[in-house]
Amino acid sequence: MDENLHSPQRHLIELRIEHADLDGMIDRLAHEPVLDELGLRRLKKRRLLLRDRIARLESELQPKEPA
Protein backbone atom coordinates (compact mmCIF):
# COMPACT_ATOMS: atom_id res chain seq x y z
CA MET A 1 0.00 0.00 0.00
CA ASP A 2 2.79 2.46 0.91
CA GLU A 3 4.52 2.03 -2.44
CA ASN A 4 1.29 3.13 -4.18
CA LEU A 5 1.38 6.43 -2.29
CA HIS A 6 4.77 7.30 -3.80
CA SER A 7 4.46 5.66 -7.20
CA PRO A 8 5.32 7.63 -10.35
CA GLN A 9 1.77 7.04 -11.64
CA ARG A 10 0.27 8.60 -8.52
CA HIS A 11 2.66 11.54 -8.78
CA LEU A 12 1.59 12.01 -12.41
CA ILE A 13 -2.08 12.08 -11.39
CA GLU A 14 -1.34 14.64 -8.68
CA LEU A 15 0.51 16.86 -11.17
CA ARG A 16 -2.37 16.62 -13.64
CA ILE A 17 -4.86 17.59 -10.93
CA GLU A 18 -2.74 20.57 -9.89
CA HIS A 19 -2.40 21.60 -13.56
CA ALA A 20 -6.19 21.41 -14.03
CA ASP A 21 -6.74 23.46 -10.86
CA LEU A 22 -4.36 26.13 -12.14
CA ASP A 23 -6.18 26.16 -15.50
CA GLY A 24 -9.44 26.90 -13.74
CA MET A 25 -7.90 29.55 -11.52
CA ILE A 26 -6.23 31.27 -14.48
CA ASP A 27 -9.50 31.26 -16.44
CA ARG A 28 -11.37 32.83 -13.52
CA LEU A 29 -8.70 35.47 -12.90
CA ALA A 30 -8.50 36.39 -16.58
CA HIS A 31 -12.19 37.37 -16.49
CA GLU A 32 -11.97 39.43 -13.28
CA PRO A 33 -12.52 43.18 -13.67
CA VAL A 34 -9.51 43.94 -11.43
CA LEU A 35 -6.77 41.97 -13.09
CA ASP A 36 -3.62 41.11 -11.12
CA GLU A 37 -1.15 40.83 -14.01
CA LEU A 38 1.80 39.75 -11.86
CA GLY A 39 -0.22 37.09 -10.07
CA LEU A 40 -1.62 35.83 -13.36
CA ARG A 41 1.87 35.61 -14.89
CA ARG A 42 3.11 33.65 -11.88
CA LEU A 43 0.22 31.20 -12.16
CA LYS A 44 0.86 30.74 -15.88
CA LYS A 45 4.55 30.13 -15.23
CA ARG A 46 3.70 27.55 -12.57
CA ARG A 47 1.26 25.87 -14.98
CA LEU A 48 3.97 25.73 -17.66
CA LEU A 49 6.44 24.16 -15.22
CA LEU A 50 3.84 21.58 -14.27
CA ARG A 51 3.18 20.78 -17.92
CA ASP A 52 6.90 20.21 -18.45
CA ARG A 53 7.13 17.96 -15.39
CA ILE A 54 4.09 15.99 -16.56
CA ALA A 55 5.60 15.50 -20.02
CA ARG A 56 8.94 14.42 -18.54
CA LEU A 57 7.29 11.94 -16.18
CA GLU A 58 5.09 10.54 -18.94
CA SER A 59 8.13 9.95 -21.14
CA GLU A 60 9.91 8.19 -18.27
CA LEU A 61 6.90 5.93 -17.68
CA GLN A 62 6.50 4.89 -21.32
CA PRO A 63 8.30 1.67 -22.18
CA LYS A 64 11.28 2.09 -24.46
CA GLU A 65 10.75 0.80 -27.99
CA PRO A 66 13.47 -1.32 -29.52
CA ALA A 67 15.43 0.40 -32.29
LOKE-176076 format. One record per residue: residue number from 1; x, y, z of N, C-alpha, C in turn. Coordinates in pm, whole numbers, plus 50000, padded with zeros to 5 digits. Each point is the difference from the previous one (the first is absolute). Layout:
+-----+-------+-------+-------+-------+-------+-------+-------+-------+-------+
:   n :  n_xx :  n_yy :  n_zz : ca_xx : ca_yy : ca_zz :  c_xx :  c_yy :  c_zz :
+-----+-------+-------+-------+-------+-------+-------+-------+-------+-------+
: NUM :     X :     Y :     Z :     X :     Y :     Z :     X :     Y :     Z :
...
+-----+-------+-------+-------+-------+-------+-------+-------+-------+-------+
***
This chain:
+-----+-------+-------+-------+-------+-------+-------+-------+-------+-------+
:   n :  n_xx :  n_yy :  n_zz : ca_xx : ca_yy : ca_zz :  c_xx :  c_yy :  c_zz :
+-----+-------+-------+-------+-------+-------+-------+-------+-------+-------+
:   1 : 50082 : 49880 : 50000 : 49918 : 50120 : 50000 : 50087 : 50126 : 50000 :
:   2 : 50107 : 50001 : 50082 : 50085 : 50119 : 50009 : 50068 : 50032 : 49868 :
:   3 : 50038 : 49897 : 49923 : 50067 : 50028 : 49874 : 49905 : 50066 : 49900 :
:   4 : 49869 : 49978 : 50014 : 49903 : 50066 : 49912 : 49992 : 50150 : 50029 :
:   5 : 50025 : 50038 : 50123 : 49992 : 50142 : 50037 : 50112 : 50081 : 49935 :
:   6 : 50112 : 49936 : 49969 : 50115 : 50070 : 49945 : 50035 : 49952 : 49860 :
:   7 : 49906 : 49936 : 49933 : 50028 : 49948 : 49867 : 50005 : 50114 : 49898 :
:   8 : 50075 : 49981 : 49893 : 50006 : 50102 : 49894 : 49861 : 50026 : 49937 :
:   9 : 49918 : 49896 : 49991 : 49866 : 50019 : 49943 : 49915 : 50090 : 50089 :
:  10 : 50010 : 49981 : 50130 : 49925 : 50085 : 50093 : 50050 : 50145 : 49992 :
:  11 : 50130 : 50015 : 49993 : 50059 : 50134 : 49989 : 49951 : 50068 : 49872 :
:  12 : 49991 : 49925 : 49892 : 49951 : 50054 : 49873 : 49855 : 50046 : 50014 :
:  13 : 49918 : 49923 : 50066 : 49860 : 50038 : 50022 : 49992 : 50127 : 50082 :
:  14 : 50082 : 50009 : 50105 : 50000 : 50120 : 50084 : 50042 : 50123 : 49921 :
:  15 : 50100 : 49986 : 49914 : 50043 : 50113 : 49916 : 49890 : 50041 : 49903 :
:  16 : 49932 : 49904 : 49943 : 49890 : 50031 : 49907 : 49886 : 50072 : 50071 :
:  17 : 49970 : 49959 : 50123 : 49895 : 50066 : 50077 : 50041 : 50144 : 50031 :
:  18 : 50123 : 50018 : 50043 : 50048 : 50136 : 50030 : 49998 : 50087 : 49874 :
:  19 : 50037 : 49943 : 49886 : 49999 : 50073 : 49873 : 49856 : 50041 : 49965 :
:  20 : 49905 : 49909 : 50017 : 49860 : 50031 : 49971 : 49947 : 50108 : 50094 :
:  21 : 50038 : 49993 : 50126 : 49960 : 50104 : 50097 : 50054 : 50137 : 49959 :
:  22 : 50125 : 50004 : 49957 : 50059 : 50126 : 49956 : 49929 : 50052 : 49874 :
:  23 : 49964 : 49910 : 49909 : 49925 : 50041 : 49881 : 49872 : 50073 : 50039 :
:  24 : 49926 : 49939 : 50092 : 49876 : 50062 : 50045 : 50022 : 50134 : 50068 :
:  25 : 50101 : 50007 : 50083 : 50031 : 50124 : 50071 : 50041 : 50110 : 49901 :
:  26 : 50081 : 49965 : 49903 : 50045 : 50097 : 49900 : 49881 : 50050 : 49918 :
:  27 : 49911 : 49908 : 49962 : 49881 : 50041 : 49924 : 49913 : 50097 : 50080 :
:  28 : 49982 : 49971 : 50128 : 49918 : 50089 : 50084 : 50067 : 50137 : 50016 :
:  29 : 50130 : 50001 : 50026 : 50070 : 50126 : 50020 : 50005 : 50084 : 49873 :
:  30 : 50007 : 49935 : 49886 : 50008 : 50073 : 49873 : 49870 : 50076 : 49972 :
:  31 : 49890 : 49957 : 50061 : 49871 : 50065 : 49976 : 49961 : 50096 : 50113 :
:  32 : 50087 : 50019 : 50097 : 49974 : 50091 : 50111 : 50017 : 50145 : 49952 :
:  33 : 49914 : 50089 : 50049 : 50014 : 50141 : 49960 : 50131 : 50062 : 50050 :
:  34 : 50043 : 49965 : 50120 : 50127 : 50049 : 50054 : 50102 : 49890 : 49978 :
:  35 : 50080 : 50017 : 49898 : 50092 : 49896 : 49958 : 50136 : 50018 : 50068 :
:  36 : 50047 : 49896 : 50066 : 50132 : 50000 : 50063 : 50096 : 49937 : 49900 :
:  37 : 50064 : 50084 : 49918 : 50087 : 49951 : 49893 : 50117 : 49917 : 50054 :
:  38 : 50064 : 50047 : 50106 : 50114 : 49928 : 50055 : 49957 : 49863 : 50053 :
:  39 : 49891 : 49997 : 50073 : 49950 : 49874 : 50053 : 49962 : 49904 : 49889 :
:  40 : 49938 : 50052 : 49895 : 49960 : 49918 : 49887 : 50122 : 49943 : 49928 :
:  41 : 50104 : 50083 : 49983 : 50123 : 49952 : 49936 : 50066 : 49890 : 50081 :
:  42 : 49999 : 50016 : 50133 : 50059 : 49898 : 50087 : 49924 : 49868 : 49990 :
:  43 : 49867 : 50008 : 49996 : 49920 : 49879 : 49986 : 50026 : 49932 : 49866 :
:  44 : 50012 : 50079 : 49895 : 50026 : 49943 : 49867 : 50137 : 49935 : 49995 :
:  45 : 50097 : 50062 : 50066 : 50135 : 49942 : 50004 : 49998 : 49868 : 50076 :
:  46 : 49929 : 49997 : 50112 : 49988 : 49877 : 50078 : 49932 : 49891 : 49917 :
:  47 : 49895 : 50037 : 49926 : 49929 : 49904 : 49916 : 50094 : 49945 : 49892 :
:  48 : 50082 : 50084 : 49942 : 50095 : 49957 : 49898 : 50103 : 49903 : 50058 :
:  49 : 50050 : 50031 : 50119 : 50094 : 49909 : 50067 : 49937 : 49864 : 50028 :
:  50 : 49873 : 50003 : 50042 : 49930 : 49875 : 50025 : 49983 : 49920 : 49871 :
:  51 : 49967 : 50068 : 49892 : 49984 : 49932 : 49872 : 50130 : 49933 : 49958 :
:  52 : 50112 : 50068 : 50021 : 50130 : 49942 : 49968 : 50030 : 49878 : 50087 :
:  53 : 49970 : 50010 : 50129 : 50023 : 49887 : 50090 : 49912 : 49881 : 49963 :
:  54 : 49875 : 50028 : 49962 : 49909 : 49894 : 49958 : 50055 : 49931 : 49875 :
:  55 : 50043 : 50078 : 49903 : 50053 : 49942 : 49876 : 50124 : 49916 : 50028 :
:  56 : 50088 : 50049 : 50087 : 50122 : 49927 : 50033 : 49966 : 49868 : 50069 :
:  57 : 49907 : 50004 : 50094 : 49962 : 49880 : 50073 : 49930 : 49901 : 49907 :
:  58 : 49916 : 50048 : 49911 : 49934 : 49911 : 49906 : 50102 : 49930 : 49909 :
:  59 : 50101 : 50073 : 49956 : 50101 : 49938 : 49915 : 50082 : 49897 : 50077 :
:  60 : 50023 : 50024 : 50128 : 50073 : 49903 : 50082 : 49918 : 49873 : 50023 :
:  61 : 49867 : 50014 : 50007 : 49914 : 49887 : 50029 : 49970 : 49915 : 49877 :
:  62 : 50016 : 50056 : 49882 : 49974 : 49925 : 49877 : 50112 : 49900 : 49978 :
:  63 : 49962 : 49878 : 49962 : 50106 : 49900 : 49974 : 50080 : 50040 : 49877 :
:  64 : 50128 : 49971 : 50005 : 50090 : 50031 : 49890 : 49974 : 49903 : 49885 :
:  65 : 49991 : 50053 : 49879 : 49982 : 49915 : 49883 : 50135 : 49957 : 49947 :
:  66 : 50010 : 49876 : 49957 : 50127 : 49955 : 49943 : 50029 : 50073 : 49870 :
:  67 : 50126 : 50025 : 49971 : 50041 : 50074 : 49882 : 49983 : 49921 : 49874 :
+-----+-------+-------+-------+-------+-------+-------+-------+-------+-------+
***
